[in-house]
């Protein structure tokens, strides 16, 4: 079966192929962890801006010690800390009073057609690097944008009195030299360090830059506690809440279905439905209405039904570390329970007290998503009957049709219930496609690296496997050909080694980042700063690093270590 191919987004530059800054954490997870710790530190210590260089160095050294980080990252931690401390101030400055300063080394130097004048690079919009996207979005918002180096030029702009905040991207060495000028000007400054410092074809965490560019006090989700929303959504799936929202469920079939519905899981989909609705409300304190809760439960009904059917199709006996429905009750019962949950989802949508036209739209959204998911699953199942190697674009297309509809249905149901227009629905569809592919690529990578029921052993289409096959030659090519065609006798362990050796895992992570970037870019068309802010935060929430128990945990650990040292010295 020939699938329509997707055009893969531009990949995040391969930082590992260029000299890294040894003083910058080299994995995105490490950098996100530092940023999360910095956010908590700023809130806990009540850091007051503007910070002198001495104050910043003191705070950075303290955070490095508390978190047990390598001291070589102290300057990087200082830059991140300063950015988080200035976040509120940056958000309060109108876009047209801000300067975005980009380094010329973000361009692809050997192919860049852009000339320079006294103010820096004159971008030709060739699409080879991220400068074009960042510049266009910032200028659309009202920023002044410079792609240049030189503190003297920046200082001259500050002295005009037309700039009240600066967002800068640069290497650590330049940021260190520029800090005294920023400090003396006493205006909010936020910086994002480059990932390498060889002054040519450099890279940056684009998602961070996008987030900071859009920071605004007009974004009412800026202070929305997404963790609190997630906690509240989880409560809707407690047995008593399900009974209240869905009515009595006395039959054994209903009880099995609701028990499965109440099972643990990330519940991203009902969370997205709730957030989309809330972001479009004028009053952010308004409680979630019962009908919105029904929509959120409906979304989870659809998702849990698909999992029941997936587990049967894939022959998986465990889910959430427990027996799957078919393993516990048999395939016939499981099929019926899955079908019941589908019916329950449509019933809940139909029972909402939305206007008739909105109810009809919501049913159509759910039905279209249901159909798209089945076609995506069908593409995978027909491939299973006649397995062959797939290109990365083909795997991405299966992911788009299998995973993206669930995100799309969730977001569009919440938005439809809030009265969204057709333009917003189109944007949510595009956003969901990119987000869904990124989400599934991450699952593919996790399956491969965790080594527990991974896609190679199960012989399922997986993005790293497609990338590896595309790169393989000789014996490696023959081995991966056997994996794709599900030939008997191949070694999953050897296949994993080939995938890693060919750089396919790292390349897949880069493509995941590119799809995340693409998801954020679709938000250019969103007029509501609140919804735009929410959807940017959702990307970070789904893919970000969660840190639990920091501060007291580290202080307790360090105190214990200090006591041990004192005892040994005594």
C-alpha positions as CSV (number, residue, x, y, z in Angstrom):
1,X,0.0,0.0,0.0
2,X,1.6,3.3,-1.1
3,X,1.2,6.0,1.5
4,X,1.1,9.7,0.7
5,X,4.5,11.1,1.8
6,X,5.0,14.0,4.2
7,X,7.7,16.6,3.7
8,X,9.9,16.3,6.8
9,X,10.6,19.6,8.6
10,X,14.0,21.1,8.6
11,X,16.1,19.2,11.2
12,X,17.6,20.9,14.2
13,X,21.3,21.4,13.4
14,X,23.5,18.4,14.4
15,X,25.3,20.1,17.3
16,X,27.3,16.9,18.0
17,X,29.1,17.4,14.6
18,X,30.6,20.7,15.6
19,X,32.8,21.7,18.6
20,X,30.4,22.1,21.6
21,X,30.8,24.6,24.4
22,X,32.1,22.5,27.2
23,X,30.5,24.9,29.6
24,X,27.0,24.3,28.2
25,X,25.1,21.1,28.9
26,X,25.0,19.1,25.7
27,X,21.6,17.3,25.9
28,X,18.3,19.1,25.8
29,X,17.1,17.2,28.9
30,X,20.1,18.6,30.9
31,X,19.4,22.1,29.7
32,X,15.7,21.9,30.5
33,X,16.6,20.5,33.9
34,X,18.8,23.5,34.6
35,X,16.1,25.8,33.5
36,X,13.5,24.1,35.7
37,X,15.8,24.3,38.7
38,X,16.5,28.0,37.9
39,X,12.8,28.8,37.8
40,X,12.3,27.2,41.2
41,X,15.3,28.9,42.7
42,X,14.2,32.3,41.5
43,X,10.7,31.8,43.0
44,X,12.0,30.3,46.3
45,X,14.8,32.9,46.9
46,X,12.6,35.8,45.7
47,X,15.5,37.0,43.5
48,X,15.2,40.8,42.9
49,X,16.3,42.4,39.6
50,X,18.4,44.1,38.4
51,X,21.2,41.8,39.4
52,X,24.8,43.0,39.6
53,X,27.4,40.7,38.2
54,X,28.5,39.8,41.8
55,X,24.9,39.0,42.8
56,X,24.4,36.8,39.8
57,X,27.7,35.0,40.4
58,X,26.7,34.3,44.0
59,X,23.2,33.0,43.0
60,X,24.7,30.8,40.2
61,X,27.3,29.3,42.5
62,X,24.6,28.6,45.2
63,X,22.3,26.9,42.6
64,X,25.2,24.8,41.2
65,X,26.0,23.6,44.7
66,X,22.4,22.9,45.7
67,X,21.7,20.9,42.5
68,X,25.0,19.1,42.6
69,X,26.0,20.3,39.1
70,X,29.5,20.4,37.7
71,X,31.1,23.8,38.5
72,X,32.0,24.3,34.8
73,X,28.4,25.0,34.2
74,X,28.3,28.0,36.6
75,X,28.4,30.7,33.9
76,X,25.6,28.9,32.0
77,X,23.5,28.6,35.1
78,X,24.1,32.3,35.7
79,X,22.7,33.2,32.3
80,X,19.7,31.0,32.7
81,X,19.1,32.4,36.2
82,X,19.3,36.0,35.0
83,X,16.7,35.1,32.3
84,X,14.3,33.6,34.7
85,X,14.7,36.5,37.1
86,X,13.9,38.9,34.3
87,X,11.0,36.9,32.9
88,X,8.2,39.0,34.6
89,X,9.9,42.3,33.6
90,X,10.2,41.2,30.0
91,X,6.6,40.1,29.8
92,X,5.5,43.5,31.0
93,X,7.3,45.4,28.2
94,X,5.3,45.9,25.0
95,X,6.6,44.0,22.0
96,X,7.4,47.3,20.1
97,X,9.7,48.4,22.9
98,X,11.9,45.2,22.7
99,X,15.0,44.3,20.8
100,X,15.7,40.8,19.5
101,X,19.4,40.4,19.0
102,X,20.5,37.3,16.9
103,X,24.0,36.2,16.1
104,X,25.1,36.0,12.5
105,X,26.7,32.6,13.2
106,X,23.2,31.1,13.3
107,X,23.2,31.3,9.5
108,X,24.6,28.5,7.2
109,X,27.7,30.5,6.4
110,X,28.9,28.7,3.3
111,X,25.5,29.0,1.6
112,X,24.0,32.2,3.1
113,X,23.2,34.8,0.4
114,X,22.6,37.6,2.8
115,X,24.8,40.8,2.7
116,X,25.7,43.0,5.7
117,X,25.4,46.7,6.3
118,X,26.3,48.8,9.3
119,X,23.4,47.3,11.3
120,X,24.2,43.7,10.6
121,X,22.8,40.9,8.4
122,X,20.1,41.6,5.8
123,X,18.3,38.3,5.7
124,X,17.3,37.2,2.2
125,X,14.6,34.7,3.5
126,X,16.3,31.8,1.9
127,X,15.0,29.3,4.5
128,X,18.3,27.7,5.2
129,X,18.5,28.6,8.9
130,X,16.3,29.6,11.8
131,X,17.1,33.4,11.5
132,X,14.3,33.9,9.0
133,X,11.6,32.3,11.2
134,X,12.7,34.1,14.4
135,X,13.1,37.4,12.6
136,X,9.7,37.3,10.8
137,X,7.8,36.3,13.9
138,X,9.4,38.9,16.1
139,X,9.0,41.7,13.6
140,X,5.3,40.7,13.1
141,X,4.8,41.3,16.8
142,X,6.6,44.6,16.7
143,X,10.2,43.9,17.8
144,X,13.2,45.6,16.5
145,X,15.5,42.8,15.2
146,X,19.2,42.9,14.6
147,X,21.4,40.0,13.4
148,X,24.8,41.3,14.4
149,X,27.5,41.2,17.0
150,X,28.9,44.1,18.9
151,X,28.0,45.6,22.3
152,X,28.7,49.2,21.0
153,X,25.8,48.9,18.5
154,X,23.5,47.5,21.1
155,X,24.5,50.3,23.6
156,X,23.8,52.9,20.9
157,X,20.3,51.5,20.4
158,X,19.6,51.4,24.1
159,X,20.7,55.1,24.4
160,X,18.0,56.1,21.9
161,X,15.4,55.5,24.6
162,X,13.3,53.4,22.2
163,X,14.2,50.0,23.7
164,X,13.0,48.9,27.1
165,X,14.0,45.2,27.0
166,X,16.4,43.0,25.1
167,X,16.2,39.3,24.2
168,X,19.6,38.1,23.0
169,X,21.0,34.9,21.6
170,X,24.8,34.5,21.8
171,X,27.6,32.3,23.0
172,X,28.6,32.5,26.7
173,X,31.8,34.5,26.0
174,X,29.9,37.3,24.3
175,X,27.1,37.3,26.9
176,X,29.7,37.7,29.6
177,X,31.2,40.7,27.8
178,X,27.8,42.3,27.2
179,X,26.5,41.9,30.7
180,X,28.1,45.1,32.1
181,X,26.4,47.1,29.4
182,X,23.0,45.6,30.2
183,X,23.6,46.2,33.9
184,X,24.5,49.8,33.4
185,X,21.5,50.4,31.2
186,X,19.2,48.8,33.9
187,X,16.7,47.4,31.4
188,X,15.4,43.8,31.5
189,X,17.6,41.5,29.5
190,X,17.1,37.8,28.8
191,X,19.7,35.7,27.0
192,X,19.7,32.2,25.5
193,X,23.2,30.7,25.1
194,X,24.3,29.1,21.9
195,X,25.0,25.4,22.0
196,X,28.5,25.7,20.5
197,X,31.0,28.5,20.1
198,X,33.0,27.9,16.9
199,X,31.3,31.1,15.4
200,X,30.0,29.2,12.4
201,X,26.8,27.3,11.7
202,X,25.9,27.4,15.4
203,X,22.7,26.1,17.1
204,X,20.3,27.2,19.8
205,X,17.3,25.8,21.7
206,X,14.8,27.4,19.3
207,X,11.8,26.5,21.5
208,X,13.2,28.6,24.3
209,X,13.7,31.6,21.9
210,X,10.1,31.2,20.6
211,X,8.8,31.1,24.2
212,X,10.7,34.2,25.3
213,X,9.8,36.1,22.1
214,X,6.1,35.7,22.9
215,X,6.2,36.4,26.6
216,X,3.4,38.9,27.3
217,X,1.4,40.1,30.2
218,X,-1.6,39.9,27.8
219,X,-1.2,36.1,27.8
220,X,-3.6,35.1,30.6
221,X,-2.2,31.6,30.7
222,X,1.2,33.1,31.6
223,X,0.4,32.4,35.3
224,X,-2.1,29.5,34.7
225,X,-1.1,26.6,36.9
226,X,-1.1,23.8,34.4
227,X,-0.2,21.3,37.1
228,X,-3.3,22.3,39.0
229,X,-5.4,21.9,35.9
230,X,-3.9,18.4,35.3
231,X,-4.7,17.5,38.9
232,X,-8.3,18.6,38.5
233,X,-8.7,16.7,35.3
234,X,-7.4,13.6,37.0
235,X,-10.1,14.0,39.6
236,X,-12.8,13.7,36.9
237,X,-11.8,10.1,36.4
238,X,-12.3,9.0,40.0
239,X,-15.2,6.4,40.1
240,X,-17.6,8.8,41.9
241,X,-16.9,11.5,39.4
242,X,-17.4,9.2,36.4
243,X,-20.8,8.1,37.9
244,X,-21.8,11.8,38.2
245,X,-20.8,12.7,34.7
246,X,-21.8,9.5,32.9
247,X,-24.7,8.2,35.0
248,X,-25.1,4.8,36.6
249,X,-23.1,1.9,35.1
250,X,-24.6,-1.2,36.7
251,X,-23.8,-3.8,34.1
252,X,-20.6,-5.8,34.2
253,X,-19.6,-4.5,30.7
254,X,-20.0,-0.9,31.9
255,X,-18.0,-1.6,35.1
256,X,-15.1,-3.1,33.1
257,X,-15.2,-0.1,30.8
258,X,-15.2,2.4,33.6
259,X,-12.5,0.6,35.5
260,X,-10.4,0.8,32.4
261,X,-11.3,4.5,32.0
262,X,-10.2,5.2,35.5
263,X,-6.8,3.4,35.0
264,X,-3.7,5.6,35.3
265,X,-2.3,7.2,32.3
266,X,-0.9,10.6,31.2
267,X,-4.4,11.9,30.3
268,X,-2.9,14.5,27.9
269,X,-6.0,14.4,25.8
270,X,-8.6,15.4,28.3
271,X,-6.1,17.9,29.7
272,X,-5.8,19.5,26.3
273,X,-9.6,19.7,25.9
274,X,-9.9,21.4,29.3
275,X,-7.0,23.9,28.6
276,X,-8.2,24.8,25.1
277,X,-11.6,25.8,26.5
278,X,-10.1,27.6,29.5
279,X,-7.7,29.6,27.3
280,X,-10.6,31.0,25.3
281,X,-12.5,32.3,28.4
282,X,-12.4,36.0,29.3
283,X,-12.4,35.1,33.0
284,X,-9.6,32.7,33.8
285,X,-11.1,32.0,37.3
286,X,-14.3,30.6,35.9
287,X,-14.8,26.9,37.0
288,X,-15.0,24.1,34.4
289,X,-18.7,23.4,33.6
290,X,-20.1,19.9,33.8
291,X,-20.5,19.8,30.0
292,X,-16.8,20.5,29.5
293,X,-15.9,17.7,31.9
294,X,-18.2,15.4,29.8
295,X,-16.2,16.4,26.7
296,X,-12.9,15.7,28.5
297,X,-14.2,12.2,29.6
298,X,-15.5,11.6,26.0
299,X,-12.0,12.3,24.7
300,X,-10.5,9.8,27.1
301,X,-13.2,7.2,26.2
302,X,-12.1,7.4,22.6
303,X,-8.4,7.1,23.6
304,X,-9.0,4.2,26.0
305,X,-11.1,2.4,23.4
306,X,-8.3,2.7,20.9
307,X,-5.8,1.3,23.4
308,X,-8.0,-1.8,24.0
309,X,-8.2,-2.5,20.3
310,X,-4.4,-1.7,19.9
311,X,-3.5,-4.2,22.6
312,X,-5.5,-6.9,20.9
313,X,-4.0,-6.2,17.5
314,X,-0.5,-6.1,18.9
315,X,-0.9,-9.0,21.2
316,X,0.2,-7.0,24.2
317,X,-0.7,-8.5,27.6
318,X,0.4,-5.6,29.8
319,X,-0.6,-1.9,29.9
320,X,0.3,0.5,32.7
321,X,2.1,-2.5,34.3
322,X,-1.1,-4.4,34.6
323,X,-3.1,-7.0,32.5
324,X,-4.7,-5.5,29.5
325,X,-8.5,-5.9,29.1
326,X,-8.3,-8.8,26.7
327,X,-5.7,-10.6,28.8
328,X,-7.9,-10.3,31.8
329,X,-11.4,-10.8,30.3
330,X,-10.7,-12.4,26.9
331,X,-10.8,-10.9,23.4
332,X,-14.6,-10.9,22.8
333,X,-15.3,-9.0,26.0
334,X,-12.4,-6.6,25.3
335,X,-13.7,-5.8,21.8
336,X,-17.2,-5.2,23.2
337,X,-15.9,-2.9,26.0
338,X,-13.8,-0.9,23.5
339,X,-16.9,-0.5,21.3
340,X,-18.9,0.5,24.3
341,X,-16.4,3.3,25.2
342,X,-16.7,4.6,21.7
343,X,-20.4,4.8,22.0
344,X,-20.1,6.4,25.4
345,X,-17.8,9.1,24.0
346,X,-20.4,10.1,21.3
347,X,-23.2,10.0,23.9
348,X,-21.4,12.4,26.2
349,X,-20.8,14.8,23.3
350,X,-24.5,14.6,22.3
351,X,-25.7,15.2,25.8
352,X,-23.9,18.6,26.2
353,X,-26.1,21.6,26.3
354,X,-24.1,23.4,23.6
355,X,-26.1,25.1,20.7
356,X,-27.2,22.5,18.1
357,X,-24.7,23.7,15.5
358,X,-21.9,23.4,18.0
359,X,-23.0,19.9,19.0
360,X,-23.1,18.9,15.4
361,X,-19.6,20.3,14.8
362,X,-18.3,18.5,17.9
363,X,-19.7,15.1,16.7
364,X,-18.2,15.7,13.3
365,X,-14.8,16.5,14.8
366,X,-14.9,13.3,16.8
367,X,-16.1,11.2,13.9
368,X,-13.4,12.6,11.5
369,X,-10.7,11.9,14.2
370,X,-12.1,8.4,14.7
371,X,-12.0,7.8,11.0
372,X,-8.4,9.2,10.6
373,X,-7.1,7.1,13.4
374,X,-8.6,3.9,11.9
375,X,-7.0,4.7,8.6
376,X,-3.7,5.2,10.2
377,X,-4.0,2.0,12.2
378,X,-5.2,0.3,9.0
379,X,-2.1,1.4,7.2
380,X,0.1,-0.2,9.9
381,X,-2.0,-3.4,9.9
382,X,-1.9,-3.8,6.1
383,X,1.9,-3.3,6.3
384,X,2.0,-6.1,8.9
385,X,0.4,-8.5,6.4
386,X,3.1,-7.6,3.8
387,X,6.0,-6.0,5.7
388,X,8.6,-4.0,3.8
389,X,11.1,-1.3,4.6
390,X,9.5,2.1,5.1
391,X,11.1,5.6,4.6
392,X,11.1,8.0,7.5
393,X,8.4,10.0,5.6
394,X,6.1,7.0,5.4
395,X,6.5,6.2,9.1
396,X,5.8,9.9,10.0
397,X,2.7,9.7,7.9
398,X,1.5,6.6,9.8
399,X,2.2,8.5,13.0
400,X,0.3,11.5,11.7
401,X,-2.8,9.5,11.1
402,X,-2.5,7.3,14.2
403,X,-1.5,9.8,16.9
404,X,-2.3,13.3,15.7
405,X,-6.1,12.8,15.5
406,X,-6.3,12.2,19.3
407,X,-4.6,15.6,20.0
408,X,-6.7,17.3,17.3
409,X,-10.0,16.0,18.6
410,X,-9.1,17.0,22.2
411,X,-8.1,20.6,21.3
412,X,-10.9,21.2,18.8
413,X,-13.6,19.9,21.1
414,X,-12.5,22.2,23.8
415,X,-12.2,25.1,21.4
416,X,-15.5,24.3,19.7
417,X,-17.3,24.3,23.0
418,X,-15.8,27.8,23.6
419,X,-17.0,29.1,20.2
420,X,-13.8,29.0,18.1
421,X,-13.9,30.0,14.5
422,X,-13.0,28.0,11.4
423,X,-9.5,29.6,11.1
424,X,-8.6,28.5,14.6
425,X,-9.8,25.0,13.9
426,X,-7.5,24.9,10.9
427,X,-4.5,26.0,13.0
428,X,-5.3,23.4,15.7
429,X,-5.3,20.7,13.0
430,X,-1.9,21.7,11.8
431,X,-0.5,22.1,15.3
432,X,-1.9,18.7,16.3
433,X,-0.3,17.0,13.3
434,X,3.2,18.2,14.1
435,X,2.7,17.6,17.8
436,X,1.4,14.1,17.3
437,X,4.3,13.1,15.1
438,X,6.8,14.5,17.6
439,X,5.0,12.6,20.4
440,X,5.1,9.3,18.5
441,X,8.8,9.7,17.5
442,X,9.6,10.2,21.1
443,X,7.7,7.0,21.9
444,X,9.6,5.2,19.2
445,X,12.9,6.3,20.6
446,X,11.9,5.5,24.2
447,X,10.8,2.0,23.1
448,X,14.1,1.5,21.4
449,X,16.3,2.8,24.3
450,X,14.3,1.2,27.1
451,X,14.5,-2.2,25.5
452,X,11.2,-3.4,27.0
453,X,8.7,-4.5,24.3
454,X,10.5,-2.3,21.8
455,X,9.4,-1.9,18.2
456,X,12.3,-3.9,16.8
457,X,11.3,-7.0,18.7
458,X,7.6,-6.4,18.0
459,X,8.4,-5.6,14.3
460,X,6.4,-2.4,14.2
461,X,7.1,0.6,12.0
462,X,9.4,2.8,14.0
463,X,11.1,6.1,13.0
464,X,14.7,5.2,14.2
465,X,14.5,1.9,12.3
466,X,13.5,3.8,9.1
467,X,16.3,6.3,9.5
468,X,18.8,3.5,10.1
469,X,17.7,1.5,7.1
470,X,18.0,4.6,4.9
471,X,21.7,5.0,6.1
472,X,22.7,1.4,6.2
473,X,25.0,-0.3,3.7
474,X,26.4,-3.9,3.3
475,X,25.7,-6.3,6.2
476,X,24.0,-3.6,8.2
477,X,21.5,-3.0,5.3
478,X,20.9,-6.8,5.0
479,X,20.3,-7.1,8.7
480,X,17.8,-4.2,8.8
481,X,16.1,-5.5,5.7
482,X,15.4,-8.7,7.6
483,X,14.0,-6.7,10.6
484,X,11.7,-4.8,8.3
485,X,10.5,-7.9,6.5
486,X,10.1,-9.8,9.9
487,X,12.5,-12.5,8.8
488,X,13.1,-15.3,11.2
489,X,16.3,-15.5,13.2
490,X,17.4,-11.9,13.3
491,X,18.9,-10.6,16.6
492,X,17.0,-7.6,18.1
493,X,20.1,-6.8,20.2
494,X,22.3,-6.6,17.1
495,X,19.7,-4.6,15.3
496,X,19.6,-2.0,18.1
497,X,23.4,-1.8,18.0
498,X,23.2,-1.0,14.3
499,X,20.5,1.6,14.8
500,X,22.6,3.4,17.4
501,X,25.9,3.0,15.5
502,X,24.4,4.7,12.4
503,X,23.2,7.6,14.5
504,X,19.5,6.9,13.8
505,X,18.5,7.4,17.5
506,X,20.1,10.8,17.7
507,X,18.7,11.8,14.3
508,X,15.2,10.7,15.4
509,X,15.5,13.0,18.4
510,X,16.5,15.8,16.1
511,X,13.5,15.2,13.9
512,X,11.3,15.2,17.1
513,X,12.7,18.6,17.9
514,X,12.0,19.8,14.4
515,X,8.4,18.7,14.6
516,X,8.0,20.4,17.9
517,X,9.4,23.5,16.3
518,X,7.0,23.1,13.5
519,X,4.1,22.8,16.0
520,X,5.1,26.1,17.6
521,X,5.4,27.8,14.2
522,X,1.8,27.0,13.3
523,X,0.8,29.2,16.2
524,X,1.7,32.3,14.2
525,X,-1.9,32.4,12.9
526,X,-3.5,32.3,16.4
527,X,-4.9,35.7,17.4
528,X,-5.6,35.0,21.0
529,X,-2.4,35.6,23.1
530,X,-3.9,33.4,25.8
531,X,-4.5,30.4,23.6
532,X,-1.2,31.0,21.8
533,X,0.6,31.0,25.1
534,X,-1.1,27.9,26.3
535,X,-0.3,25.9,23.2
536,X,3.4,27.0,23.4
537,X,3.4,25.8,27.1
538,X,1.7,22.6,26.2
539,X,4.7,21.6,24.0
540,X,7.1,22.2,26.8
541,X,4.8,20.4,29.3
542,X,4.4,17.3,27.2
543,X,8.1,17.0,26.3
544,X,9.7,18.8,29.3
545,X,11.6,17.6,32.3
546,X,9.7,17.3,35.5
547,X,11.6,17.8,38.8
548,X,9.9,16.7,42.0
549,X,10.9,17.6,45.5
550,X,13.9,19.9,44.6
551,X,15.3,22.4,47.1
552,X,14.4,20.7,50.3
553,X,15.6,17.4,48.9
554,X,19.0,18.8,47.9
555,X,19.3,20.9,51.1
556,X,18.7,17.8,53.1
557,X,21.2,15.8,51.1
558,X,23.8,18.6,51.4
559,X,23.2,19.0,55.1
560,X,23.7,15.3,55.6
561,X,26.9,15.5,53.6
562,X,28.1,18.4,55.6
563,X,27.4,16.6,58.8
564,X,29.3,13.6,57.6
565,X,32.3,15.8,56.7
566,X,32.2,17.6,60.1
567,X,32.0,14.2,61.9
568,X,35.0,12.9,59.9
569,X,37.0,16.1,60.6
570,X,36.1,16.0,64.3
